[in-house]
Amino acid sequence: MRRGQDPCPLQFCCLNGVSGMQKNYLIAEKVISIESLFPEVHELCGEYRTEGPADFSLSISREDIENERQKYRSMLVHEGLPQQEGKDSYLETLAVYRKIAEWMPGNDTILFHGSAVAVDGKAYLFAARSGLGKSTHAALWRKLLGERAVMINDDKPLIRVNEDGDATVFGTPWNGKHHLGSNTCAQLKTICLLERSAENWICEITKKDAYPMLWQQTYRPEDRQALLKTVQLIDRLQLKYYRLGCNMDISAAKLAFETMSGQQLI
């Protein structure tokens, strides 16, 4: 699945009278044609460049960017963060991923807000409310396991759910503020819900117990049919689920890995 960056220049086209840029990218095994107003989204997606024919084509308008601006302002208010103006080029990257996320459920794929790490070819996905340390915990796995641990995506991976309930996690260019991720994929082994705790502990939970967090952290499309398909895909998932109470010590990663993988570290 890995593809190197393409040195070819962007193709220039016209978007409602405004010069735009178009290139194709292979994301979650689908070729996405992106037509943008600014070059930043193409720089972001460079590692995913492909020449294959498009499965889905999207273009961004000024209206799309203004819609993202309103959503961005609402997010800052919801998170209790100071108001600031997002650059149009940054907002365009959000608009692109939103259009991809709206289309993906029709291909049995959902966008999930979490941190995904692969170890020995199996993916472990960590979910938590914002600011509770899922990225920090994933970093502890990389410190504990070294090259065995591969960061798939530290923020917004895509998950494809098969008919039998098995799932595959895909890296995407939208991989968080630290840009931790890779253009790869792995079979999803488990989803772990994190919470802070002075002492480290872990327990297996039912899907019913995990469901509120799964729903909260899954992108919910605005399109009704895509939203219904998203619900069906979450319901279809057949995985093990865990709840981890953890501190910031590497012993938390050791406990989590040994419990969820069934392997003992020396």
N, C-alpha and C positions, 0 to 999 in steps of 0.2 A: 504493500500500500504506500510505501514511502516514495515521494517524488521530490526531486531537487527543484530549486528555484529556476524559473524560466528567464533567461536574459532578454527575451524578445520585448520590444516596447509595447506599451498598451495600445490597443486599438481605440481610435477616437471615433465617436459617433455623436448624434445630436439628440438631446433630451429636451423636448419642448422648447427648442430654440437655443438651448444651452449646451455647450460642448461637454461631452461626457466620456467615460472610459469604460471599456468592457474587456473582461477576461473570464476564462472558465477555471473552476476549481473542483477537485475531487474531495468531497466531504461526506463521511459516513457512506462511502461506496456509491454516492450519487454525484453526477456532474452538475454543478451549479454555475450558470452563467450570470455574472454580476456586472451590471451597467451602473456606474456611479458618477457622481458629480465631482468627487475629490479623489486623489490618488491614495489616500491613507488606507482605505479598506483593502486595496490591492497589495500594499506593502504588508499589511497584517496577514493576509492570506497567502503570501508568496510561497511558502513551503508546500502548499496544497495545489499548486498550479498544474493543470493538465490541458491537453489538446483534444480530449475526447468530446464527442457530441453531447450537448446539454440535455439532461433529464428535466431540468427546471430552469427557467430564465426569470430574472427579476431586474427591475430598474428602480432607481430612487429619484423621487421628485423633491422639490422644496417643501411641499406639503408633508411628505413623510418625515423630513427633518424637523419641521415645526411640531408635528405630533410627538416625536421623540423628545423634543424640548419640554413639552408639557408633562410627559411621563417622568422625565428626569427631575423636574422641579418637584413633582408629587413624591418621588422616591426620597428626595432629600428631606422633605417635610416629614414623611413617615419614619425615616431613620433618625430624625432629630439632628440633622446635619445642617451647617450653615448654607444658605442659598448661594449658588454660584452659577455662572453661565457656562454651559458646555459648548465647546467649539463645534461649529457645523460639521467639520470633518469627523470628529469623534461621534457626534450624534448619528451621522450617516452609518458608521460601523454598527451601531445598535439597531438602526432601521433595517440594515441588511440581515442581521441575524434574526430579527423578529420575523421577517418574511420567510426566511428559511425554516424557522421553528413553526410557523403557521402551516407550512407545506408538508413538513416531515411526518406528521401522524398518518397521512395517507400512505406512507411507506413503512408503517409499523415502527416509527421512530419518534422518540420524545426528547425534549431538552430538559436536563435535570441540573439543578443548582447544587453542586457538591464537588468534592475533591476525589479523584479516581487515581489509584495507584495499582499497577500490575506487579505481581511477584510470581516468578516462575510461570508466566503466561496466564495467570488468573487475576482478575481485577477485583479490588476491594473499593467500595464507594462509601465515602464518609459524608454524612449530612448533619447539619446543625443550623440553628438560627444564626443570623449574621453576627460576627464578632465573638463566637464561642470557641473558635480555635480549630476548625477542621483543617485549614491549611497548615497550621502549626503541627497538628498531629500527623498529617501526611509527611511533613518534613522530618519528623522523628522516625517514621518508617524508613525513609531514605537514609537517615543517619545510622539506623540499626542494621539495615540489610544491605547497604552499599549498592553495588551494581545489580544486585538481584531485583531491586525495586526500581521500576520505571514510572515516571510521572506521566500519566495519560492526559489528564486535564485537571487543573487546580480550581476550576470555577464553574464552567458550563459545558460539560460533556454531553454528547448525544448517546441515547440508549436505544438500540433496536431490539424489539421483543419478538421472538419467534413464536410460531403457532403452539409449540409445546411448552412455552413459558420460559425457556432459556433466553438469556439476553447477552448482547455484546455491547461493550462500551467503546466509543470512538473519541479520539482526540479531535479538537476543533481549534481554529485560530483564536477563538474567544476563550482564553485560558487564565484570566485573572490579571490583577494589577502587577503581579511579579512575572507574568508571561511564562508560567511553568506548565509545560505540556509537550506532547510530541504527536507527530502525524502517524499514529498507530492505533491498534484496537486490541481488545482482549475479552475473553468470555467473562461475564460478571459472575463472581462467586457468591458475594454477599453484600448487603447494605448495612452499614453500622451508623446508628444515631448517637451523636455525641452530646454529652453535657458535662459541665465542670464539676469536679469533686476533689476534695483534699486528698482522699484516698482513691486508689485505682480499683475499679471493679467492672465486671462485664457479665451480662446474662443474655441468653437467647430469648427473643420475644416473638409473639405471633405477628402475622401480617396485619391482623386487626389492630394490634397495638401500634404497629409502625405506620399504619395508613394515614393518620393526620399529618405526620411529617412528610410522607411521600407526596401527598397531595399539595402540601404547602410549598415544597421545593421543586415541583414539576411545573414547567411553563404551561399555562392554561390559555389555549388559543382563543382569539376573539371570534373566529368563525365557529358556528354552532356544531357543524358536522365534525370539524377537526377536534373540538372540545369533547364531543361524545366518543370519538375514536381514542382520544387520550385517556379517558376514563377506562375504556375497554382494555387498553394496553397495560395500564397500571394493574387492573384486575387480573390480567393474564399472567403477570410475573409470578414465577415459581422459584423463589429463592429462600435462603436463610436470612433472618434479620436479627441484629443484635443491638443492645443498648450499652454504651460504654460511658461510665463515669471516670473522668481522667483529669490528671494534673499535667503539667508541662514537662515532666520527667520522662526520660527514655524508657523507663520501666513500664509506662503506660502503653507504649508501642509494642514492647515485648509481650505483655499480657494479651493485648488485642490480637497480635499476629498468631501467637501460639494457640489461642482459643479458637479463632476463626479458621485457621489453616489446618489445625490438627497436627502441626509440626512443633517439635521442641528444639529450641536453640541452645547450643552449648555455651 
